[in-house]
């Protein structure tokens, strides 16, 4: 069986490391990785080749590669993007557009559709107020698409770019669906939590940061209010969703952007779990206005009916299974608790 050539950008990030491991475990793929940083030892042996450096300047070198699949994970995340918005736009938009152009070019020239998997985000939503957020509950893909952050604007725009390059690039007749057109598929992820990599300072990382601190007996000051609520997911479910969506026949998909959900928690409920697991944990709430504003603009939960209906999505980890079977056992092992 011929191996499929796969590019994973942002391979050193939390999702990237887990995805490379998932692809290697599944087999049948030759994996090319790309990141600003050198590959960590945990995935070094799984990559056939690693392109280190600024992706925007490295993409031209990829035109010589016959990629079957591109997972474009590289991004400047929400909090950082607010501080360095121009650089975030360059990384998030220019990098994505250049990769889409590459994939569209190869699909068209060689009459072989390249699959392009794009991790979008709940940051693509924008709730007008806390009252609107609470009343909205679980939101659908086409609701509240008014992001409040540079990162969210970048993600929403790149979704639209993906649709353009897969549907309208070259202005094909709308009734046509050439098999060699770029095949763009996006998932809007909730806050993702890995038991095996440390939180990297993301805006949704207050939950895992809280538990890492509690396990070490360190005090933790949470940067959002106790009643702050968004949706979360275990990293294995995120990887499962990407690999599931990758394998769905194109004709079964009626959409290109999908919500996925697992469980929604308040920061206070995270604190309660931390105290129960590590009695004596010292956790306080001191909201940071900028980061609080970002999280308040995200929905409390998302409606993932489309993903469940069109490609059979369902998470393996509900909230209890996430803590009891996935996160807490690993964090206790890490810190000898």
HELIX and SHEET records of a PDB file:
HELIX    1   1 UNK A   14  UNK A   26  1                                  13    
HELIX    2   2 UNK A   41  UNK A   44  1                                   4    
HELIX    3   3 UNK A   55  UNK A   58  1                                   4    
HELIX    4   4 UNK A   59  UNK A   64  5                                   6    
HELIX    5   5 UNK A   78  UNK A   83  1                                   6    
HELIX    6   6 UNK A   85  UNK A   89  1                                   5    
HELIX    7   7 UNK A   90  UNK A   94  3                                   5    
HELIX    8   8 UNK A   95  UNK A  110  1                                  16    
HELIX    9   9 UNK A  122  UNK A  124  5                                   3    
HELIX   10  10 UNK A  130  UNK A  136  1                                   7    
HELIX   11  11 UNK A  150  UNK A  163  1                                  14    
HELIX   12  12 UNK A  164  UNK A  168  3                                   5    
HELIX   13  13 UNK A  206  UNK A  215  1                                  10    
HELIX   14  14 UNK A  235  UNK A  247  1                                  13    
HELIX   15  15 UNK A  250  UNK A  252  5                                   3    
HELIX   16  16 UNK A  267  UNK A  277  1                                  11    
HELIX   17  17 UNK A  289  UNK A  296  1                                   8    
HELIX   18  18 UNK A  305  UNK A  311  1                                   7    
HELIX   19  19 UNK A  319  UNK A  321  1                                   3    
HELIX   20  20 UNK A  322  UNK A  327  3                                   6    
HELIX   21  21 UNK A  328  UNK A  335  1                                   8    
SHEET    1   A 7 UNK A  49  UNK A  52  0                                        
SHEET    2   A 7 UNK A  29  UNK A  35  1                                        
SHEET    3   A 7 UNK A   4  UNK A   9  1                                        
SHEET    4   A 7 UNK A  69  UNK A  72  1                                        
SHEET    5   A 7 UNK A 115  UNK A 121  1                                        
SHEET    6   A 7 UNK A 183  UNK A 189  1                                        
SHEET    7   A 7 UNK A 257  UNK A 259  1                                        
SHEET    1   B 2 UNK A 138  UNK A 139  0                                        
SHEET    2   B 2 UNK A 301  UNK A 302  1                                        
SHEET    1   C 3 UNK A 191  UNK A 193  0                                        
SHEET    2   C 3 UNK A 229  UNK A 234  1                                        
SHEET    3   C 3 UNK A 263  UNK A 266 -1                                        
SHEET    1   D 2 UNK A 220  UNK A 222  0                                        
SHEET    2   D 2 UNK A 283  UNK A 285  1                                        
END                                                                             
